[in-house]
Amino acid sequence: MEKGYRLVHCQRLFGSRHGSQYFQVQPPDEDGPDVVPVDGAAAWAQVGEQMAKAWQDIERRAQTTIQEGERDEVNPWLERTQWLPYLVGMERPDLLACIEEPVAEPDARQEQQAEPVEAAIWAAMDGLARFSQASIIDRIGVFIRLEAIRTEMHQTRFQPLQPYMDKDAIVKHTRPWQQMLMFFARTQKEHAWKSPKYRFTRRQREAWEVLIEQAKRSIEGDEEDEAEDMDEEREELDEEMMDDIDESIEVAEEEPGQGEGPEPKKLSKIQKACLEFCIALLNHRITRREYDSPLVCALAVLGVKEDGWKGPEQYPPILSAVIKIARFMVVQKGLEMSGPDEDSGDETDDDLDDSAYESGPSQRRRPKGCLQLVQRMMDRFMVRGSHSPMQWMLDLRTYGLKIHYNTTTRGHVEWTNGDELLYKELHFSMAQFRGMVHGLASESRRLLTEELMFGSKAAPVPAVPWADFPKSKLTWITCLTCLV
């Protein structure tokens, strides 16, 4: 027969009365950690090693994991942005990785995997920003640019919206929008890391699905487009011969001043889908919390650094770039909705007509022009008072600049070893600095002598009476000589 009992280890806390019953305990583990040595010095050394390992783990987690701050910690910037409550518990490396530039093709030298869909969206956003800036320069006038620069509902601005002075500078300023699109692209698909929570509206969801579909089609159609381009090049070579023949006839028949310029290029399908999604992100009325807007959530991720947060010195320029590119896209959206560039100018006349005595059916409503469409979009979600993500960005930028200008920043000049100067990343001694000043002065003297005095040497230059300089009556030529 089998035994009706089993051997266990028992223990009891009280010898008698209530609670004196035995209870089962686990047997000692022979394969467990080593017993603490009896020697006091060895025991304390082992405890010190364990504490050092635990402290290193705490520091590592503090640097990589966003943790909730102390209640009494004073940080007006984080209190205003509310980044910490929204991103608490997230891993900083994961958040930074989700906004990195994607690669279209795998590279053995890089650990980053190929993301062709994300790369297509990244390139589409770059092309959309370039196209929108070109439209600002070539396709609209000052009235629309004055509307697009407004920050208030009823505001009169005298400085219109300006494109970037350097056309290539838009690449750097478009990067925040590209990073936000990467945040959406990498969090909408399955991922193993913990990501911030947000939710699209119905219109935003539909626009995002169209953008993903167009990105996939653009990837699949690359090979077909290359073959079509070869055929088009052959056709263009044949057409050029016919165009040369017909050119003289067209010029003779065409009257001066009636020739039409080349039609502007159009946005590609993926660029249009990208434009619709960005406008849907901007056209969001916030009714409860700012982080109900996906655009505000993506902007919070842009404020994360490897060792902390981007403060009032670093974040307002990012907001300025996002705001300006958004204005470009609103103007481009108005151009897309208004249709051709021709403006009949009859819309105002129709509005002044009194149709109360007309017996016939009402006339068909004329489509609005680009100016009216831009004005409507600006009033709806691009100015203060609209309770939109744009208002959140405008107010946060103003608040950050106020902190920046009212706070004493850390100095960049430091002295070491008596005569060595440290300025940011520059390190030089006073002897080197004096040599640089003397060299700059001699080079300036040479240039002024050759360019203004038309001489090859400094000898013909008249001497300057420095002792009697305040009392002398020098002509303007002598004044130029003083500069030399």
Secondary structure, 3 states (H helix, E strand, C coil): CCCCCCCCEEECCCCCCCCCCCEEECCCCCCCCCCCCCCHHHHHHHHHHHHHHHHHHHHHHHHHECCCCCCCCCCHHHHHHCHHHHHCCCEHHHHHHCCCCCECCCCCCCCCCECHHHHHHHHHHHHHHHHHHHHHHHCCCHHHHHHHCCCCCCCCCCCCCCCCCCHHHHHHHHHHHHHHHHHHHHHHCCCCCCCCCCCCCHHHHHHHHHHHHHHHHHHHCHHHHHHHHHHHHHHHHHHHHHHHHHHHHHHHHCCCCCCCCCCCCCCCHHHHHHHHHHHHHHCCCCCCCHHHCHHHHHHHHHCEECCEECCCCCHHHHHHHHHHHHHHHHHHHHHHHHCCCCCCCCHHHHHHCCCCCCCCCCCCCCCCCHHHHHHHHHHHHCCCCCCCHHHHHHHHHHHHHHHHHHCCCCCCEEEECCCEEEECCEEEEHHHHHHHHHHHHHHHHHHHHHHCCCCCCCCCCCCCCCCCCCCCCCCHHHHHHHHC
